Amino acid sequence: MIVRMSALAAVTAFAMELAVRVVFGDGVVAELPELVAGLGGSECAVVIEPALARHEGLTAALEACAGRGIRVERLLAPGAEPTYTAAADAEAWLREVRPDVLVAIGGGSTLDLAKAARLLAEQGGPLGRFVGNESLLWQPAVPLVAVPTTSGTGSEVSLDAPTTRPTSRSASTRLACGRRSRSSTRS
């Protein structure tokens, strides 16, 4: 039996208000030096997945940052969903580096690790004190440039960072890592 579909139903219009700017396309990572410089960056901390650390396009973009006088420090992300321990380790590194711009390059787990580490470096820990207590959060001071290399998690447009508690190997906690803007841009 063949079922013929008539015209598709109209999609209901919708709008999204995101607190991020999204740049998408082949080779846009080459814009990283201009973006970091435009954010006032002179000290850049980069959290990157080990498998990407030698990627030609990413390496060229980071070298171009250095060529513009931006100091670039790298931290290799552990690769798995971030744990409280991994976030605390990355926090210690961020406190040492003291960046004015944070760049995260990789899949959702790497981006989430950078967000959790930034939260801890700016507001202090332990990480568990923020779970379910968004009132403790304030707007992050250090801008985050997310360079996602996978699709699906939405980590690059979310303030949340799923993290795994030390008491559980399988359960993760969705942790808000910054105060959401309540302002509207509608006219």
Secondary structure, 3 states (H helix, E strand, C coil): CCCCCCCCCCCCCCCCCCCCCCCCCCCHHHHHHHHHHHCCCCEEEEEECHHHCCCHHHHHHHHHHHHCCCEEEEEECCCCCCEHHHHHHHHHHHHHHCCCEEEEEECHHHHHHHHHHHHHHHHCCCHHHHCCCHHHCCCCCCCEEEEECCCCCCHHHCCEEEEECCCCCCCEEEEECCCCCCCCCCC
